[in-house]
Amino acid sequence: MAKKKTGVGTPATTALTAAGVPFTEHHYMHDPAAASYGLEAAEVLGVPAGRVFKTLMADVEGTLTVAIVPVDRTLDLKALAHACGRKRAAMADPAAAQRRTGYVLGGISPLGQRQHSPAVLDESALLFETIYVSGGRRGYDVELAPGGLIHLTNARTAPIAHTPG
């Protein structure tokens, strides 16, 4: 996969470039009225929703943790806690997530965050040659191999997502 340069630099793309991890940038016009940033990205980019991953921040017994799950699924907080060797997890305070990552909600990337946090990637990512994650801005995703994401975030993989309903 070749890296396409567009002149849009974010901490995420800076981290990818510095590490030599191949990626492709995907820009799209974000609709502020969209109910789900991730599902919007999948639809606009013409990619199956299970291949586009959202970045969520959770508080796992006092440790802010990055959870990366498909946009068409929901984070299973109990499974996340278990994957981290803990008993409980809750969604992080949005303001704390923004301060910790340096990104705005809807544009939080698992890459290039202001402060490192433990990361868990839903194991479904391993089914794909490449996946899409936020590039650090709303309307901007990067496509990369799951292995590159795991390498840069030091993520573990685990079944942390479930189908809503």
PyMOL commands that set and color helices and strands:
alter all, ss='L'
color gray80, all
select helices_A, chain A and resi 11-19+37-45+49-51+77-83+94-101+123-127+146-153
alter helices_A, ss='H'
color red, helices_A
select strands_A, chain A and resi 24-27+53-60+63-70+74-75+90-91+119-122+131-137+140-144+156-158+161-162
alter strands_A, ss='S'
color yellow, strands_A
deselect
rebuild
show_as cartoon
